[in-house]
Amino acid sequence: MFNMSSQITFKRAKILATVGPASNSIETLTEMIKAGANGLRLNFSHNTQEQHAIDLKTIRQASKAVGKPVAVLQDLQGPKIRLGDFEGTVAVRRGEQWTLIHGKSIKDSHELPVQYDLSAKVKVGERLYMFDGKVKSQIVSVKPNRVTVSIENDGILLQRKGINLPDTDFKGDVLPQKDLDDIAFGAGLDFDYVAMSFVQTADDVKKLRALLKKHNYNAKIIAKIETPAAIRAENLEAIVMESDAVMVARGDLAVETSPEIVPIVQRQILELAQKHGKISIVATQMLASMQINPEPTRAEVSDIAGAVISGTDCVMLSEETAMGNYPVEAVATMKRVIIYTQEHAPVTPLLYSEQNTTMQDAISSAAVTLAQQIKAQAIICGTKSGATALSIASHRPSLPIISVTSVPRVAQQLCLMYGNKSYIMPDGEKANLEVAKNLAANGVLVSDRPVVLVSGRQSGITGGTDTIRVRTLDTE
């Protein structure tokens, strides 16, 4: 069982931090987990498989040292197209034409290498953005292995910078060979989640799920919403329903669509995730200035607070912790903003009539209502798969959800869920109560205040939740 000896710091929205050169030491990872990181992301767009395996092992060592479970995420690159290798910087000017070439050497001054054969997918007239949208262009010619574009603004380019194609239909080709290799690699390791990049439809998620099953890979799936196709009305809700979690990947989403769309789409995704009991993650540039500065901007603080008030399960740090100068401070800053916001602007649950359509949904709703009416100090939930805990969390209660499970993987996966604290106990009729007593004995819970226990009469059975009990621990 993980350590119960310290007071629960009740941070309802969780923090997912990216691991990179600035943070992959055992010392820094330990401090980041202590500072409030609930999950750690390994970005497979960068680094080698061997280094990711080392980082994963180090994360688990840090988690054990702190006595706190964390979720670890394998983030697949997807069909992310990048420029190839070249020396220095390349200046481009408005009106110039440049040719992107795949698989052949570069000979002329207005040619650039590219890692993907764009000619097989793109059409004349489509937009092509380079360096995260900093250089805009339009395709004017397509030949085998060669795509020529007309530059629309002055700028500079660096090797391996990303290319976005907001008008191009990849026709479901969202798992390139690199991702297939990385999935096979990840299946033999201890990942809790696999994030799928550039999802377009629910069928993409189904394909990944089938592939994970083939590899006996029991991680849950995060669908990254970052394409125009994904946010279409006919696709978005289906993607949320098919996934285990959804990420508002605001960086590429803004480039692929337009920046003003992102806040509205973010709200829609958070509502749909809550409606269907899925974990939601808001990502990209949440504390971007803290890559180089020890303090955030006021706009960044407001951004985090807005996501918290909207009811996100989790907020994410990217370059801030992977490459920045202040990885631990960025996590600590995010934690302070989350806690202050939740204390002064409580999340209002987005209730849907569709929620109470199953016995589990009805029990979860009743447990939250009861806990709030009797001013319980916590909801203690026995869960084999995590489904009951997710159902309770979808109602966004303002008190801790203490998830008790016999499955370490489930305890780790629930670390990204709103309001959750995970504890591992063997299956048993009184497992919930034993955890509550241990927490009271260690001063985490108060013995004379009630708790609400949610469980099944047959412990350890997935989908068997059918019982709500109220207990005051000093009477036990």
N, C-alpha and C positions, 0 to 999 in steps of 0.2 A: 504494500500500500504506500502511496505517496505521503509525504510528511504532512501531518495535521497540526503541527505544534505552533504555527503562527496565525495571527488574526487574519481572517479573510479580508482582503482589500477588495471591496465590492465595485469592480469596474465592469459595468454591464456590456458595453461595446468592447470588443476584443482587438488586439493588435497583431498584425501579421507583418514581420520584418524580413527583408531580403538579405541573404548572406552573400558576401563577396570579399574581396581582398581586405577591405577595411574592418571586417567583422568575423572572419572565420577562425580566429584563434580561440582556444578553450577559455581564456580569460575574458575576452570581449563577449563571447556568446553567453557565458555565465552571467556577466553583468547585464546584458540585454534581457535575459530571462528574468533576473531579479528586478529590473527596472519596469517590467510589464509586458514583455513580448509573450504572446500566447501561441504563436505559430511562427515558423521560419520557412522561407521560400528559397529554393535553389533554382536559379534561372538557367535552363538548358540552352538558351540562346548564346550563352557565354560559357567558357571554361570547358575542361575535359570531363569525360565520364569518371576517370580515375580521381580527379580532384573533387567532384561531387560526392563520390563514395567516401572520401576522407572527411569531407565537411559533414556529411550525414552522421558518420560515426562520432565526430566531435560534438555535434548537436545533442546526440543521445547521452553522451558523457556529461555534458553541461546540465541537461535536464535532470539527470539522476543526482548530480551534485547539489542542485538547488532543491530537489525534492518536489518538482513541479512538472507535470506532463505538458508536452507541447506538441502541436501538430506540425508535421513537416510536409512540404508541398514540392512536388516535381512539376515545374512549369515548362511545358513543351514549347519549342520555338514556333511550330506551325509553319505555314507557307510564308514566313517572313522573308522577304526578298531584300538582299543587301548588295551594295556595291562590292567589288572585289578589292584586291590589294593593289595599292599604288603608293608612291612616295609623296610625302608632304601633303600640302593642300592644293586644291584645284579651284581657281577662281572662274566663275561663269558669269556671263552678262546677258541681260535681257535682249532677246532677238537672235541670240546665237543658236545654232543647231549642234547638238551633241549626239553621238551614237553609242548606245550601250551594247556591248558585245559579250556573248557567252561562249566559252570554250575555245577561244582563239586569242592569239597575242595581239596586243594593242600596238598600232603602227603610227597613226596620225595624232595630231595634237588635240583634236576634238573627239577623241574616243575614250570611253571609260569601261573597265571590266565590270561584269555583273555576275553574281553567283548562281543565277537561275536563268533558264532559257525563256525569257519573256515573250519571244516571238510566237511561242506555241499557244499563248493565252490572250494577248492584247490585240486591240484593233486601233486603226487610225482614228483620231479624234478623242480618244480616251485620255483622261488626266493621269499624270505620273508625277508624284511628289517624292523628293529626295531629302535626306537628312531630317527626318521627322517633320516634313512639311516646310522646312525653311527655304527650299528651292522648289518652285512650282514649274511645271512644264506640261506640254501637250504632245501626244504622239503624232508624228507627221508621216512616218514611213515604217513599214514592218517587212523585214526580209528574214530568211532563215538565220537564226542566231544573232540577228542584228535588229535593234529598234532605235530609230532616230526620233529625237524630241526637240521641240522648240522651247527654249528657256523663256520664262515669263517674268523673272525678277533677278536682280543681281544677287550673288551669294557665293559662298565657298562650300566645297565638298571635301570630306575626309574618307579614307578607306573604310570599308565595312559598315558604312552608315546605311540605315534602313531606307527602303523604298515602299511607298504606299500607292496602291492602284484602286481608288475608290469606285471607278466605273467598271472594273474588270470582274467578270464572273469566272471563278475558279471551278465551278461545276462540281462542288463537293470534294475537290482535291485538297483537303485540309490536313492530311496526315502524310507529309513528304517522307522520303526514306530516312532522313535524320530522325524524325519522330518515331518511326517504327523501330529503329535501332535503339533509341533511348527508352522506349517502352519495354522492349525486351531486357534491356539493362536494368531498368527500375524494378521490374517484376521480381528480381532476386534480392531486393533490398527492402528497407524498412520505411517506405513512404506511406503517408496516410491519405494523401490526395494527389491526383494527377490533374493539372490544369490544361485544358485544350484551347489553343489560341486560334483566333479568327473563325470561330464557329459561325456558320451561316444558317443552318436549319437544325431541327431536332434530330434529323437523320444522321447528322455528323456525330452527335453525342451517342446515338445508338450504335454507330460503327465503332466508336472508341470503346463502348461498354462491351461489345462482343469481342473485341481484340483483347481487352483486359481479362475477360473470362477465359479466353483461349490460353493466355499466359498464366492463368491461376493467380492473377494480380488483384488483390482484394482492396485496393485503394478506392476511395470515392472520387467522383468526377466533378471538377469545377469548370463550368462553361464561361469562357471569357467573352464578354459582349463588346465587340469592337469593329463590326462591319455594318454597312448599310443594310444588307440582307437580314442580319440578325434582329434589327430593331423594327422591322416591318411588323405590322399588327398580326399578320397571319403566321409569323414565326416566333415572336418574342415569348409569348406565354407558353407555347409548346416546348421551347428550349428550356425555360425555367422548370417546367413539369418533368422533363426527361432527365435533368441534371440533379446532382446532389447539392450543388452550390453554384452561385453565379457571381461573377466578378464584373463590376463596371470598370472596364479597362479604358480609362478616360483618355490616355495618351493617343493611342492609335484610333480610338473612336472619334476623337476631335478632328484628326487629320483625315480619316476616311469619310466623315460626314461634314460637320462644321462645328466650331466651338460652342455656338449658342444653343445647339441641340442637346448638348451633354447634360446640363442640369435637369432638363425635363425627362430625358431618358433615364437618368439616375433615379429620379423619383419613381418612375414607372416600374423599374426593375426592383427597387426596394419593396414596393407595394405587392408586386407579384410574388416575390420570394416569401414575404410574410403570409400572403394568402395561401400558398401551397406548402408552407412549413419547410422552406429551403434556406440554407445559409446564404447571406448576401455579404459581399466584400466591395468596398469602395476603394479604388486604387489610383495612383499616379499623381505626383507633384503635391502631395498633401503637406509636406514640409520641405519642399525643394530647396529653399534658401539655406536650410541647415546642412546642406552639403559643404558649405564653406563658412557659414556663420553659426555662432553658438546659440542664437535666439531666432525664433520664427518671425515672419511678418504677420501683421494683424490680419491680412486677408487669409493666410494659411490657417490661423487659429479659427477664424470664422468658418472656413471650409470644413474643418474637422467637426466643429460644433454643429454645423448644419446637417452633416451626415448622421451624427449621433441623434439629434432631435428627430430626424426622419426615420429612425429605427433600424439603422444598419446593424448587422451582427458584428461586422469587423471592418477596420480601416487598415490600409496597407502602406508600408514604407518601401520604397524601391532604391534608387541611387543613394538616398539619405543614409541608409545603413550599409549598403553594399560597397559604396565607394567614397562616402562622405567623411569629413573630418570629425564628426560628432555622432557616431552611431548610437552610443548608449544615451547620450543627451537627447537625441531625437525621439527615442522610445519613451524616455521619462517625460518629455514635453507633451507627447501625444497622450500619455496616461493622465497627466494633470488636466489637460483640456477636456478629456472624456469625463473624468470624475466631477469637475466643476460644472460642466454642462448638465450632466444628469442630476446633480443636486439642485440645480436652479431652473431647469427647463425639462420637466419629466416627459418622457416619450409617451405619446398618445397612441394606443394600439389601433391599427387599421383593421377593424372587424368586418368580416364578410359572412353573409348568410351561408355561403358554401362551406365554411369551415366546419360547422356542426352537422356533418353528414355521416360521420362514423361514430362508433362508440368511443374510440380513442379520442377523437376531437371533442366529443361532449364531456368526457371525463377530464380532459385537460382544461377546458373552459371552466368547468365546475371547480376544479382544484384551485385555479387562479382566483376566481371570484371568492371562494371560501377563505383562502389565505389572506386576501386583502380585507375582507370583512372582519376577520378575527384578529387582524394585525399580527399575523404570523411572522416569524423572523426568517423563515426559509421554506421553500418547497423542496422536499427530498424525494428524488425520483429514481426508482429502480428501473433500469433499462438494459436490455440485452443488445439491441441493435442501434439504439440512439433515437429511434422513431418517437417514443413517448416524450423524451426530453425536447426534441425539436417541436413537437406539437404544443407543449407547454410554452416554449419560448416564443412561438408565433403570436401569442397573446401579449407579449411584451410586459410581463409583470415587473413591478418595481422592487422586487426582493430576489435574493439569490435562488438559482435553481441548482441544487446540489445533485449531480448525476452519479448514481452508484451502479457500477457495472463490473462484471467478472472478466470482461474482455479488454485487455490493455489497448488494442487498436481503437476500440470505440471510445475509450476515455480520451485518447489523443485526438481523435477526429472531432469530438465535442468541444475541444478547446477553442474552436473558432465560433462557437454558438453564443448568441446573446445571453448574458446573465449567468453563464454556466461556471461551475467548479466541478471538476471530475475527481472521483475517488474510485479506487479499484478494490473490490471485496469479492470473496467467493460467493456464488449463488446461495441463497438461503432465505427462509421466510422472514427473518428478522435482520437482514443485511442493512436495510435503510435505517432501522432504529439503532443498530450498532454504530453506524457511522455518525448518527446524530449524537449519541452518547459520548463517543470519542471526541467529537468536536466541542461538546459542552465541557468535557473533562479538561480539555486543553485551552479553554477560554475563548474559543472561536464563536460558539453559540452560548446563549444565556439559558440557564437551566429552568428558570421560572416563566419563560415565554413559550408559546406554543409553536410547533412546527406542523406542517402538513406533509404526510407521507403518501406517496402515490406508488402503487405496486400492483402485482398480479398475485392471485392466490397460489398459482404455480410458478414459483420464482425461476428465472432463467429461461422462460418460454417467450420467444419473440411474438409480439402482438397480443400478449395475454393480459395487458393492463386492465384491471377492472375494479380496483379498490382504492378508496381515499380514506385516510384516517387522520385524526388530530391527536397529537400527543404533547403534553407538557413534561419535559424531561426530568424535573425534580420529583415527579410522581411515579417514575418508572423504577 
